[in-house]
Amino acid sequence: MVDDIRIGIIMNGVTGRMGRNQHLERSLMALKQEGGVLTKTGKRIVPEVILVGRNSQKLAELSEKYSRLPWSTDLDSVLSDSKYSIYFDTQITGLRYDSVKKAILAGKHIYCEKPSASHLSQALELYKLAEEKKIKHGVVQDKLWLPGLLKLSELIRQDFFGRIHEVRGEFGYWVFTGEFELPQRPSWNYKKSEGGGIIQDMVCHWRYLIDNLFGTVTDINCFAMTHIPQRWDESGKPYVCDVEDAAYTTFLTDRGIICHFNSSWCTRVHRDDLLTVQIDGMKGSAVAGLRECYIQPAEGTPKPVWNPDIPQPINFYEGWMKVPDRVNYDNAFKAQWKLFLLHVVEDFPFPWDLLAGAKGVQLTELAYQSWQERRWVKVPPLK
Ligand SMILES: NC(=O)c1ccc[n+]([C@@H]2O[C@H](COP(=O)([O-])OP(=O)(O)OC[C@H]3O[C@@H](n4cnc5c(N)ncnc54)[C@H](O)[C@@H]3O)[C@@H](O)[C@H]2O)c1
């Protein structure tokens, strides 16, 4: 349509897991297929994507799949093309800072995967540079748009819990080592030099989740381990895992809520989902997975009595009620992309910016410090 707002987006790292599945296919191509994002003025924002990466063959195949999208292996030349106003980065974490910095200096708006950089100093530098250049910026915080967590957030808003005292997050699953089965995560996740480590991967998620739902994180205590010291890479070659593959982390918030999150690539799942978050409050409790959420109000709480000499008389799962889907939930990444595009085009508020991203990187560094020094660490406010 003549009135469409066509917006050029450079997608770097798009042949990877997140880039291809979540950001290209389920977000931008899905939005394009729906006819774009509707603005206040009734126009539609239509993404015009160029694929950028290292491997021409993979890029060409991907391009073919989506009606011949343009592609390039030369980031510098694409950055100098004024047709593209947004730079999106979903490369491996270790490459983020250099590429995002280049894109800011080229005057592009920035949207990127988490973590926004490998170190706090770099993450803050990117934020300051983006502000100086007056460009729009955002960092992926997808968990906030997961249906299960949206339901939790709504329960909090309606004061279902009363005073919340604790939150328990269980994240993880068994990631195959690659010795006999193909691993379902890339090998760089287990290599320090390439930005791997489960603290690096997950603590930034816990930061925005807790900050948005339970109050600002003020203190952290983390212990981690490398449970599996050797894995096999994509070509079947063994390598040494020199980063942690499980982290056991406790956070305190300024609302006095204690949040404990276990994150592990070495655990076998016996729970409702790959991530479950339980909230316990005076008036009720809830447990959310990625999509579903179950509640138990105070009035429906069973009264267990400890007696291991008889079979458990209570079926604890029966005392929970499923929160129904009252709306249609979008893919979480797509939901945030929509808001980012509205932010770029019509200044829609978008607090999930490079400063919020830097807060995640800050907490990641403090988690490593806490683990190394075996102690609680304060989390200073970031301005
Ligand atoms: N938001 C989320 O839930 C979520 C989940 C997983 C990963 N991530 C983030 O997304 C980013 C990409 O993760 P992924 O799981 O898609 O990784 P991946 O290995 O599947 O993809 C990495 C991408 O980076 C590119 N790349 C450039 N240089 C590379 C190099 N030297 N080695 C390997 N790849 C290189 C690859 O070509 C590929 O396109 C990471 O920063 C990660 O933290 C976010």
PDBQT file of the ligand as one rigid body, heavy atoms in Angstrom, charges set to zero:
ROOT
HETATM    1  N1  LIG A 401      16.251 -14.213  24.377  1.00  0.00    +0.000 N 
HETATM    2  C1  LIG A 401      16.472 -15.509  24.537  1.00  0.00    +0.000 C 
HETATM    3  O1  LIG A 401      15.684 -16.237  25.118  1.00  0.00    +0.000 OA
HETATM    4  C2  LIG A 401      17.735 -16.117  24.001  1.00  0.00    +0.000 A 
HETATM    5  C3  LIG A 401      17.859 -17.503  23.938  1.00  0.00    +0.000 A 
HETATM    6  C4  LIG A 401      19.038 -18.046  23.416  1.00  0.00    +0.000 A 
HETATM    7  C5  LIG A 401      20.062 -17.202  22.985  1.00  0.00    +0.000 A 
HETATM    8  N2  LIG A 401      19.903 -15.858  23.095  1.00  0.00    +0.000 N 
HETATM    9  C6  LIG A 401      20.993 -14.932  22.673  1.00  0.00    +0.000 C 
HETATM   10  O2  LIG A 401      21.010 -14.908  21.255  1.00  0.00    +0.000 OA
HETATM   11  C7  LIG A 401      22.357 -14.841  20.780  1.00  0.00    +0.000 C 
HETATM   12  C8  LIG A 401      22.563 -15.958  19.757  1.00  0.00    +0.000 C 
HETATM   13  O3  LIG A 401      22.354 -17.207  20.383  1.00  0.00    +0.000 OA
HETATM   14  P1  LIG A 401      21.949 -18.523  19.537  1.00  0.00    +0.000 P 
HETATM   15  O4  LIG A 401      21.578 -19.515  20.542  1.00  0.00    +0.000 OA
HETATM   16  O5  LIG A 401      21.019 -18.140  18.455  1.00  0.00    +0.000 OA
HETATM   17  O6  LIG A 401      23.372 -18.913  18.921  1.00  0.00    +0.000 OA
HETATM   18  P2  LIG A 401      23.682 -19.636  17.518  1.00  0.00    +0.000 P 
HETATM   19  O7  LIG A 401      25.034 -20.224  17.683  1.00  0.00    +0.000 OA
HETATM   20  O8  LIG A 401      22.573 -20.519  17.103  1.00  0.00    +0.000 OA
HETATM   21  O9  LIG A 401      23.759 -18.428  16.498  1.00  0.00    +0.000 OA
HETATM   22  C9  LIG A 401      24.843 -17.519  16.529  1.00  0.00    +0.000 C 
HETATM   23  C10 LIG A 401      24.855 -16.632  15.327  1.00  0.00    +0.000 C 
HETATM   24  O10 LIG A 401      26.059 -15.851  15.403  1.00  0.00    +0.000 OA
HETATM   25  C11 LIG A 401      26.800 -16.049  14.207  1.00  0.00    +0.000 C 
HETATM   26  N3  LIG A 401      28.240 -16.036  14.485  1.00  0.00    +0.000 N 
HETATM   27  C12 LIG A 401      29.065 -15.048  14.148  1.00  0.00    +0.000 A 
HETATM   28  N4  LIG A 401      30.316 -15.334  14.524  1.00  0.00    +0.000 NA
HETATM   29  C13 LIG A 401      30.295 -16.529  15.113  1.00  0.00    +0.000 A 
HETATM   30  C14 LIG A 401      31.290 -17.370  15.701  1.00  0.00    +0.000 A 
HETATM   31  N5  LIG A 401      32.561 -16.985  15.742  1.00  0.00    +0.000 N 
HETATM   32  N6  LIG A 401      30.893 -18.560  16.219  1.00  0.00    +0.000 NA
HETATM   33  C15 LIG A 401      29.602 -18.944  16.186  1.00  0.00    +0.000 A 
HETATM   34  N7  LIG A 401      28.613 -18.179  15.640  1.00  0.00    +0.000 NA
HETATM   35  C16 LIG A 401      28.960 -16.998  15.105  1.00  0.00    +0.000 A 
HETATM   36  C17 LIG A 401      26.356 -17.377  13.631  1.00  0.00    +0.000 C 
HETATM   37  O11 LIG A 401      26.587 -17.406  12.255  1.00  0.00    +0.000 OA
HETATM   38  C18 LIG A 401      24.897 -17.394  13.991  1.00  0.00    +0.000 C 
HETATM   39  O12 LIG A 401      24.162 -16.687  13.025  1.00  0.00    +0.000 OA
HETATM   40  C19 LIG A 401      23.246 -14.927  22.021  1.00  0.00    +0.000 C 
HETATM   41  O13 LIG A 401      23.733 -13.664  22.354  1.00  0.00    +0.000 OA
HETATM   42  C20 LIG A 401      22.350 -15.427  23.125  1.00  0.00    +0.000 C 
HETATM   43  O14 LIG A 401      22.662 -14.888  24.386  1.00  0.00    +0.000 OA
HETATM   44  C21 LIG A 401      18.771 -15.314  23.575  1.00  0.00    +0.000 A 
ENDROOT
TORSDOF 0
